[in-house]
C-alpha cells in the first residue's frame, strides 16, 4: 500500500475507501467510551498482519487496493449526514491508511466528532505520536492471548513486544483504551497465556481497563476449526477477573450476561446490552454507578436539550 518514487515514500490508498458504515460504538467494541453513540466506520484495503482467520480477509488480504475516492472533508460530511457522533477507523488496520485517518481525524475534531481506532497495535512510537492529538479512544485487538508462537505461525507476525510498547505510549498520550482477545479453539485458547496477558494489563494499564474475550467463528483459512463455545469464553473471563480486571466482557456470544456492565462495588447492572447494541443505559449523568456512585471508568455522551445536541464528558 506504499511505494517509493524518486526516493520518496508514497501511500497508494489515500482517500481510497473500500468499506464504510454507520455502526453502534459497541460494535468496535467500545463499551466504556461514548456508550449508545454511533460511529461512522471507514477502511481501506490491506493490512500489516496476515491472520489466517481474518473476518475481513476480502479487504485486509487484498494485494491491489480498491474503493471510492474521498477527501477528509467528504468523509466528515458523510459522517455528519448519517447523524454519527464520531468516526472509527476500522475493519482493516488503520495504520495502513494512517495519512487519511490523521487528516480526517483532525478535521472531525474541529467539527465536534470523536475519533477511534480499531487496531492490532503494531505501530511505532512515532505513529502513536502522530495520531494522538486527534485520537480519543482505541480498541487494541489481541489474538490467542498474545502467544508469540501463535502470532508467528498463524499471523506472520515476528514479535509481540511492539504491541505492548504501543499500549504504554497510548496510555501516556491520554488515549482511552479497551482491549479484545480472540480465543480460537485448539490453537489459541490457553488460559495460561490469558493469565500472563491480563497480569501485564493490570500492572501497566490498570485494573479498570475494559477487556473483551471474543469467540472465534470459522473463517478464511480456518474453516476446519469449531466455533469457540461460550464455556471457553467464560473460563477465560473468570481467569481475567481472578487476575484483577474489573470490567471483563464476552464477544460474539449474543445474549450472554457478560455483555452487560456491572458495578464492581455493589453489583448493580449499569448498562444493559444485547450483542453490539445497548438496550438500556442506567448510568448516572457523570458515568458513575447510580446506586453507589462508584467510578465505572466510562467516558460518554449524553443528550443536551430538545435540539438533540450531544455533549461528551471525559
C-alpha positions as CSV (number, residue, x, y, z in Angstrom):
1,X,0.0,0.0,0.0
2,X,3.1,2.2,-0.1
3,X,5.6,2.7,-2.9
4,X,8.9,4.5,-3.3
5,X,9.2,7.0,-6.2
6,X,12.3,9.2,-6.7
7,X,13.5,8.4,-3.1
8,X,10.2,9.4,-1.5
9,X,7.6,7.1,0.2
10,X,4.0,7.5,-1.0
11,X,0.7,5.9,0.1
12,X,-1.5,4.4,-2.6
13,X,-4.7,4.4,-0.5
14,X,-5.1,8.0,0.5
15,X,-8.8,8.6,0.4
16,X,-9.5,5.2,-1.3
17,X,-12.2,3.9,0.9
18,X,-13.3,0.3,0.4
19,X,-15.6,0.0,3.4
20,X,-18.0,2.3,5.3
21,X,-21.0,2.0,7.6
22,X,-22.7,3.7,10.5
23,X,-22.1,1.4,13.4
24,X,-23.0,1.4,17.1
25,X,-19.8,2.3,19.0
26,X,-20.4,-1.0,20.9
27,X,-19.5,-2.9,17.7
28,X,-15.9,-1.7,17.8
29,X,-16.2,-3.0,20.6
30,X,-16.1,0.1,22.9
31,X,-18.3,-0.4,25.9
32,X,-16.8,2.3,28.1
33,X,-16.5,5.1,25.6
34,X,-19.5,7.1,24.4
35,X,-22.0,4.3,25.1
36,X,-25.0,4.3,22.8
37,X,-23.5,6.6,20.2
38,X,-23.0,6.0,16.5
39,X,-19.6,5.9,14.8
40,X,-19.1,6.3,11.1
41,X,-16.7,3.4,10.2
42,X,-14.2,3.5,7.3
43,X,-11.4,1.4,6.0
44,X,-9.0,0.9,3.1
45,X,-7.6,-2.2,1.6
46,X,-4.8,-4.3,3.1
47,X,-3.2,-4.9,6.5
48,X,0.2,-5.4,8.1
49,X,-0.8,-8.8,9.5
50,X,-1.6,-12.0,7.7
51,X,-4.1,-13.6,10.0
52,X,-5.4,-16.9,8.7
53,X,-8.7,-16.4,10.5
54,X,-9.4,-12.8,9.5
55,X,-13.1,-11.8,9.4
56,X,-12.5,-9.1,6.8
57,X,-10.0,-11.0,4.7
58,X,-11.7,-9.9,1.5
59,X,-10.3,-6.5,2.2
60,X,-7.4,-7.0,4.6
61,X,-5.6,-9.5,2.4
62,X,-6.2,-7.7,-0.9
63,X,-2.9,-7.0,-2.8
64,X,-4.4,-4.4,-5.1
65,X,-6.3,-1.5,-3.4
66,X,-9.9,-0.8,-4.4
67,X,-12.5,1.7,-3.3
68,X,-14.1,5.1,-3.9
69,X,-12.1,8.2,-3.5
70,X,-12.9,10.6,-0.7
71,X,-11.3,13.7,0.8
72,X,-11.2,14.2,4.6
73,X,-13.9,16.9,4.1
74,X,-16.1,14.4,2.3
75,X,-15.7,11.7,4.9
76,X,-16.5,14.1,7.8
77,X,-19.5,15.5,5.9
78,X,-20.8,12.0,5.3
79,X,-20.4,11.1,9.0
80,X,-22.5,14.1,9.8
81,X,-25.1,13.3,7.2
82,X,-25.6,9.9,8.8
83,X,-26.1,11.5,12.2
84,X,-22.9,9.9,13.6
85,X,-21.2,11.2,16.8
86,X,-17.7,10.2,15.7
87,X,-15.6,8.4,13.2
88,X,-14.0,5.0,13.7
89,X,-11.0,3.8,11.6
90,X,-11.6,0.1,11.5
91,X,-12.3,-3.1,9.5
92,X,-8.7,-3.3,8.4
93,X,-5.6,-2.0,10.2
94,X,-5.8,1.9,10.4
95,X,-2.1,2.3,10.4
96,X,-2.2,1.2,6.8
97,X,-4.2,4.3,6.0
98,X,-2.7,6.5,8.7
99,X,-2.3,9.6,6.5
100,X,-6.0,9.9,5.5
101,X,-7.0,8.8,9.1
102,X,-4.9,11.6,10.5
103,X,-6.2,14.3,8.2
104,X,-9.8,13.2,8.6
105,X,-9.5,12.9,12.4
106,X,-8.1,16.4,12.7
107,X,-11.0,17.8,10.7
108,X,-13.5,15.7,12.6
109,X,-12.2,17.1,16.0
110,X,-12.7,20.6,14.7
111,X,-16.4,19.7,13.9
112,X,-17.1,18.2,17.3
113,X,-16.8,14.5,16.4
114,X,-14.7,11.9,18.3
115,X,-12.2,9.5,16.6
116,X,-11.4,5.9,17.5
117,X,-9.1,3.3,16.1
118,X,-9.7,-0.5,16.0
119,X,-6.1,-1.6,15.7
120,X,-3.8,-4.6,16.2
121,X,-1.4,-2.1,18.0
122,X,1.6,-3.0,15.9
123,X,2.9,0.5,15.3
124,X,5.9,2.7,16.1
125,X,6.1,5.3,18.8
126,X,6.2,7.9,16.1
127,X,2.9,6.6,14.7
128,X,1.2,6.9,18.1
129,X,2.5,10.4,18.5
130,X,1.3,11.4,15.0
131,X,-2.3,10.4,15.6
132,X,-2.5,11.0,19.4
133,X,-3.7,14.7,19.3
134,X,-6.9,13.6,17.4
135,X,-7.4,10.1,18.7
136,X,-9.9,9.8,21.6
137,X,-10.1,6.0,22.0
138,X,-8.6,2.8,20.7
139,X,-9.7,-0.8,20.7
140,X,-6.5,-2.9,20.6
141,X,-7.1,-6.4,19.4
142,X,-5.1,-9.3,20.7
143,X,-5.4,-12.8,19.2
144,X,-4.6,-16.0,21.1
145,X,-3.7,-14.1,24.2
146,X,-0.5,-12.7,22.6
147,X,1.2,-16.1,22.4
148,X,4.4,-15.4,20.5
149,X,4.4,-18.7,18.6
150,X,0.7,-18.3,17.7
151,X,1.5,-14.8,16.2
152,X,4.4,-16.2,14.2
153,X,2.6,-19.3,12.8
154,X,-0.9,-18.0,12.1
155,X,-0.4,-14.3,11.6
156,X,3.1,-13.9,10.1
157,X,4.0,-11.5,12.9
158,X,7.5,-12.0,14.3
159,X,7.2,-10.2,17.6
160,X,4.6,-9.1,20.1
161,X,6.6,-6.5,22.0
162,X,5.7,-3.6,19.8
163,X,2.0,-4.0,20.7
164,X,2.8,-3.6,24.4
165,X,5.0,-0.7,23.7
166,X,2.2,1.0,21.7
167,X,-0.2,0.4,24.6
168,X,2.1,2.1,27.0
169,X,2.5,5.0,24.6
170,X,-1.2,5.4,24.1
171,X,-1.8,5.5,27.8
172,X,0.9,8.1,28.1
173,X,-0.8,10.2,25.5
174,X,-4.2,10.0,27.2
175,X,-5.9,7.8,24.6
176,X,-8.7,5.8,26.1
177,X,-8.0,2.0,25.7
178,X,-10.2,-1.1,25.5
179,X,-8.8,-4.5,24.7
180,X,-10.1,-7.5,22.9
181,X,-8.7,-11.0,22.9
182,X,-9.8,-13.5,20.2
183,X,-9.9,-17.1,21.6
184,X,-9.6,-19.8,19.0
185,X,-10.2,-23.4,19.9
186,X,-7.4,-25.9,19.6
187,X,-4.7,-23.4,18.6
188,X,-5.2,-20.2,20.6
189,X,-7.1,-20.9,23.8
190,X,-4.5,-21.4,26.6
191,X,-5.6,-20.0,29.9
192,X,-2.0,-19.7,31.0
193,X,-1.4,-17.2,28.1
194,X,-4.5,-15.2,29.1
195,X,-3.4,-15.1,32.7
196,X,0.0,-13.7,31.7
197,X,-1.6,-11.1,29.3
198,X,-4.1,-9.9,31.9
199,X,-1.4,-9.6,34.6
200,X,0.5,-7.3,32.3
201,X,-2.6,-5.3,31.6
202,X,-3.5,-4.9,35.3
203,X,0.1,-3.9,36.2
204,X,0.7,-1.5,33.3
205,X,-2.7,-0.2,32.2
206,X,-4.7,-0.7,35.4
207,X,-7.5,-3.0,36.7
208,X,-10.2,-0.8,35.3
209,X,-9.1,-1.4,31.6
210,X,-12.1,-3.0,29.8
211,X,-11.3,-6.3,28.1
212,X,-13.4,-8.3,25.7
213,X,-12.9,-12.1,25.1
214,X,-14.2,-12.8,21.7
215,X,-15.5,-16.1,20.3
216,X,-14.0,-17.3,17.1
217,X,-16.2,-18.3,14.1
218,X,-14.8,-20.5,11.2
219,X,-13.4,-18.1,8.6
220,X,-10.9,-17.7,5.8
221,X,-8.2,-20.4,6.1
222,X,-9.6,-21.6,9.4
223,X,-12.9,-23.1,8.4
224,X,-11.9,-26.5,9.8
225,X,-11.9,-25.3,13.4
226,X,-15.0,-25.2,15.5
227,X,-16.7,-22.1,16.9
228,X,-15.5,-21.1,20.4
229,X,-18.1,-22.4,22.9
230,X,-19.4,-20.0,25.5
231,X,-18.0,-22.2,28.2
232,X,-14.5,-21.5,26.9
233,X,-15.1,-17.7,26.8
234,X,-16.5,-17.9,30.4
235,X,-13.3,-19.7,31.5
236,X,-11.1,-17.0,30.2
237,X,-13.3,-14.3,31.6
238,X,-13.0,-15.9,35.1
239,X,-9.2,-16.1,34.8
240,X,-9.1,-12.4,33.8
241,X,-11.3,-11.4,36.8
242,X,-9.2,-13.5,39.2
243,X,-6.1,-11.7,37.9
244,X,-7.6,-8.4,38.8
245,X,-9.6,-7.0,35.9
246,X,-12.8,-5.3,37.0
247,X,-14.6,-4.9,33.6
248,X,-14.5,-8.1,31.5
249,X,-16.8,-8.9,28.7
250,X,-17.8,-11.6,26.2
251,X,-17.9,-11.0,22.5
252,X,-19.7,-12.8,19.6
253,X,-21.9,-14.6,22.2
254,X,-25.2,-12.7,21.8
255,X,-27.5,-12.8,24.9
256,X,-24.6,-13.6,27.2
257,X,-24.7,-11.9,30.6
258,X,-21.1,-10.8,30.3
259,X,-22.3,-8.3,27.6
260,X,-23.6,-6.1,30.4
261,X,-21.7,-3.7,32.6
262,X,-22.0,-4.4,36.4
263,X,-20.7,-2.1,39.1
264,X,-17.7,-4.0,40.7
265,X,-18.6,-2.3,44.0
266,X,-22.3,-3.0,44.5
267,X,-23.2,-5.3,41.6
268,X,-25.8,-3.0,40.0
269,X,-26.4,-3.5,36.3
270,X,-25.3,-0.1,35.0
271,X,-25.5,-0.8,31.2
272,X,-27.6,-3.5,29.6
273,X,-26.7,-4.8,26.1
274,X,-27.5,-7.4,23.5
275,X,-24.7,-8.2,21.2
276,X,-23.4,-4.9,19.9
277,X,-26.5,-2.9,20.8
278,X,-27.1,-1.0,24.0
279,X,-30.6,-1.9,25.4
280,X,-30.6,0.3,28.5
281,X,-28.3,3.0,29.9
282,X,-28.8,3.1,33.7
283,X,-25.7,5.3,34.4
284,X,-25.7,8.4,36.4
285,X,-25.1,11.6,34.3
286,X,-21.4,11.6,35.2
287,X,-21.0,8.0,34.1
288,X,-20.9,6.6,37.6
289,X,-22.9,3.9,39.2
290,X,-26.3,5.4,40.0
291,X,-26.7,3.2,43.1
292,X,-23.4,3.6,45.0
293,X,-21.6,6.3,43.0
294,X,-18.6,4.1,42.1
295,X,-16.4,5.2,39.2
296,X,-17.0,2.8,36.3
297,X,-14.3,4.2,34.0
298,X,-16.8,5.3,31.4
299,X,-16.3,8.3,29.1
300,X,-19.5,9.1,27.4
301,X,-22.1,11.1,25.7
302,X,-25.5,12.4,26.9
303,X,-28.4,14.3,25.3
304,X,-28.4,18.1,25.8
305,X,-31.7,19.9,25.1
306,X,-34.5,19.5,22.6
307,X,-32.4,20.1,19.6
308,X,-30.7,16.7,20.1
309,X,-27.3,18.2,20.6
310,X,-24.9,15.9,22.3
311,X,-22.1,16.7,24.7
312,X,-19.2,14.5,25.6
313,X,-17.8,14.2,29.1
314,X,-14.3,12.8,29.5
